[in-house]
Amino acid sequence: MQNRPYKAIVAITNAVTNLVNPGTTTGGVNSGTPQNLRIIITHIRVLNKTAAIHNFSFYIGATGGSAAGTEFMGTAKSVPANDAVDWYGRIPLDVADFLTGVADANTSLVAEFDGEIGVV
C-alpha cells in the first residue's frame, strides 16, 4: 500500500495534550493480522494568531508525556505575534508514539502537521 497525504490542524492548549498519534486498522474478514498506521511528519507550522508573543514545547514519547529527553522542535520556543515558525524534516510516528505539546496560553497557538500516512 502506498502512503497517502496526511494533514492535521490542532489548537495547542496550556496543558500537555496529545497532538498526533497514529491509530490501528482493525476489522474485516480474512484480512490477516490487523496492521498499524505510521505517520511520517515532514512539515510542522506553529501559527500565533494573537498580537502577543507566545511559546510552546513539543515532545515525542508516551501519551500525555513531557519527560526530559523527549523534547522535540523546541522547549518554550517563541512564536512572534501574528507570525509562525516552521520545521521541515522526516519524523516517523508509530502507534506507540505520541507527539504532545503545551503552550503558555490556551489556544493562542495552532499547529499544522503535514506528511504521509500509511500501513506498516
N, C-alpha and C positions, 0 to 999 in steps of 0.2 A: 504494500500500500504506500502510496506517495504522500508526503507531508502536504498539509493544506495551510493556507494563511491563518494566522492567529492574531486577534486584536482584542484588547480589553481596556476599558477606561474605568478607573476606580477613584473615588474620593479618599484621601488619606486622613484618618482621624487622629485625635490626640491620645489614643490608646493603641497599643500594639495590636495590629489586625492582620489576618491572613489576606494577602492581596492576590496571589497566584498560587494555585496548587492543581496539578493535573489529576484527573479522575481515572476511573477504570471503565472498561467496556464490559458489560455483562449481558446475560440473556442469550436468546437464540436457541436453536435446536441443532444438534450435531455440528456445532461450530468450534469445537475444540476448547482448550483451556482459555478462560477469559484473559484478555490482553489488557495491558496498561497503556495509558496515554503518556506521551512525552511532549513537553512544550520546550522549544528552543527559542529563548528570547533573544532578539537581535537588536532591538532599539527600545529605549525607555525615555520618555519625556515626562518631566515633572513640571507642571504648569502652576504658577502662582496667580490666582485670579483676584488678588486683592491689591490695595495700594500700600501695603506694608511688607517688609522683608519677613519671610518665614523660613523655617528649616525642617528637614526631615532626616530620618535614618532608615535604611533598609537592611534586612538580614535574610540569609538563606539557611534554613535549618528546620527545627521542629515547629509544629503548629503553635502559633502564638508566640514564637520564640524571639528573643532579643539577647541571646547569650554572647558573652565576649568571645571573639574569634569567629563569629558568623556574620560580621558586618559586610555589607555589600553596597557599593556605589556612594558611600559617604556616611559619616556619622555626624549628625547635626549639620548637614550640608545646607548652605544658604541658597535660597532662590530669590533673586531680586523681585521687587514689586512689579506686578503686571508683566512678568517675564517667565522664562522657562530655562531649565537645564536639560541637557541630553546626554545619553550614554549609548554607545554602539559597541557591539561585541557579539559573542555567542555563549549563552549560559543555558545548558540543558537542565530541565527540571523533570524528575520522575515523580511518581505518586507519593513517595515518602518525603519529597522536598517541598517546603513551604517558603515562598518569598513573602516576608512580612514587612510591615512598615509602620512608622509612627511619625507624627508631625507635631510642631509646637502649638498649633492652633487647629481646632476641629474643622475639617472640610475646606480650609483655605487653599490647600494644595490638591491637585488632581494628577494622578499617574496614568499615563497612556503606555500600554505594553504592545509591542509588535513582534511578530516572529512566525514560527511554524509549529503546527501541531500534527502529531502522527501517532501510530500504534506501534508499540515495541513488544 
